[in-house]
Amino acid sequence: MISPYNDEYFMKQAFLEAQKAFALDEVPVGAVIVSNNTVIARAHNFTEHLHDVTAHAEIQAITAASEYIGAKYLTGCTLYVTLEPCVMCAGALYWSQLDKIVFAARDEKRGAGRFGTELYHPKTLVSNGIMEKECSELMLSFFQSKRK
């Protein structure tokens, strides 16, 4: 049987969160954390509204997922995020011990990938590229609107 719950399905959920951030004039990054094909956390960037440089989508999602499952480690979970995590978020993701991280678009300037995969937990599988075009276009649109 083919499951409708795949990486693209969950990345679309993260993209919906990124669109919420865009509407709030936040950098449009969205994230969801999934366990057993169930979204247990949804988040988007909230740094402007909270006046908190650490309020990235990934950090917000980790906090919500940890609260949901009642544990600090997110083993058995997957993070879907529309933009490659930064170094700060990669550190938090390391400590959360997710099984898998899927991001859409690379962040050539601030992405953790500039430092290889050592920033992520050794047991964490990292992949990218799903919905890369859509997520990149949303980011580009956001920053173009700021330059006007």
Salt bridges, closest charged atoms under 4 A:
ASP7 OD2 - LYS100 NZ 3.11
GLU8 OE2 - LYS12 NZ 3.75
GLU17 OE2 - LYS20 NZ 2.94
ASP25 OD1 - LYS146 NZ 2.51
GLU26 OE2 - HIS49 ND1 2.73
GLU84 OE2 - ARG106 NH1 3.71
GLU137 OE2 - LYS133 NZ 3.05
